[in-house]
Every structure is written in structure tokens, then in C-alpha cells.
């Protein structure tokens, strides 16, 4: 099977993120540059958006979705049986200790087993739903809150497009892909992109984010893929995501800081007594 993963970048190339995998091959990975600056590399194939004649600019707030959209619209995927995507800050190192740096071998193994969908970033749907990211015209330009949950709208549109009857109560029991980090069969990609392109081209997401503060459109497109992915018994190859680990480390440090401040206040009260 012929497969390709597009790594979406906008700046420096992190060679160390890829070369530790013993079966890494430049043939299977292409860098897709969404910045306005030309990027070159002596070994990686690089597709610069500025060199694509019919490139469609969606805006930075669409983030990786702009790359996925243009790869589809410009038929850059047609030569491959499986097509995948990761961000520049994903490393070919798995959170699964049994896989570790042998990510390419793991990919080839699940492809040989005829999986239709492979997730590199898997979450419980309940986690994503309970983030309380809104898609509510009553709260434009607000990301989090108690207004209409984005997944309520996403599920409605998924059902309308595919003539399904999925509901949130069912999805709560499922795992989904997030972060636009996945790989799938070409036929699945084409099916997904019919839905994906429809959402982008209708432009309805823009009314929820006129200020473009939160990369809202990109965040939502990740969740449209997530909703679509629920239908598969997909292979899970969790990749090390530097952004997520940095975020978690920051949250831990903030919690530690709060605890230390609390202990300090308690100590002062005890001393006064």
C-alpha cells in the first residue's frame, strides 16, 4: 500500500521529531508549508502554498484545515492509498510504550490489517464535549461557556449531510479523533471531504468568530472530523504532541503555585495565632 502523511508546518523544520524512527522514510512524509515564506529542505519534499497555482486562502484562523482543504481541492492525495495529517509539533514517538519510536512499523501493521481510519490523537467524546466550546449566535466571539455546545450543531449537520440519526448521548460512549492528526483510506478521505468542504464553503462558522481571536474555525473543523471518526473501530497510534505536553506541564505548575500560595497563607495564619 502506498501511503503519505502531510506534516503541516509554518516555520522551522524539527528534524529530531522524525528521524529517531528506525523505519522513517522521506518518501512517506511531505511537509506542507502554510506560511507565506518559502521553505526548502535538502531531503524533505516540501509543498509551499505560494507555489500552488489554485491555492485557496481561507485565513489563518482555519489553521490546519486550510492545508487539508487545499490538499483535497488540488488533488495532491490521489496517488496514495492512505492519506494522513499531523501538525509540525507531533513527534514520531508514540505515547504507547509498546510502540515508542517504531511508529512507521505500527502504521504499516494496521494498514496491513485493512483499518479504514487511524487516529494519532484520540480522546473520549465526553472530554471534548465537556470543554463547553460554544457554537451559539447568542454568544459571538466567545469560545467557552454555557451556551449551545458546538457538538450539538456539529452532530445536527453530520446527520443532515449523511442522513444519519446519531445523537450526543450515543457519542458520549465513543472515542473520537481530534487535532486533525489522523490517517485514512483514500475512499474514506473523499467521503469525509465532501462533508468537510461543504462546511467550509457554506461559511457559517465565520458568524461565530468575527474577531478571529481563537482560531475558532480551525478548532471547529477538528471537531467535524472528530464527529465523523466516531463511526470507525479505528486503530489508535497516539503520537507525542509537544503542544499538549507543554500545556499540561504549565497547568501542573500553575496548580503547584496555587497550592504553595495557599500553604503560605495557612502558615502565616498559624504564626499569628
Secondary structure, DSSP 8 states (H G I E B T S, - for coil): --EEEEEEESS---GGGTTTSTT--GGGEEEEE-SSS----SSSEEEEGGG-TT-----GGGTHHHHHHHHHHTTTTTT-SEEEEEETTEEEEESSTTTTT-HHHHHHHHHHTT-SEEESSEEEHHHHHTT-BB--GGGTT--BSSS-BHHHHHHHHHHHHHT----HHHHTTSEEE-TT-EEEEHHHHHHHHHHHHHHHHH-GGGGG-SS--S-HHHHHHHHHHHHHHTTS--EE--EEEHHHHHHHHHHHHHHHHHHHHHHHHHHHHHHH-
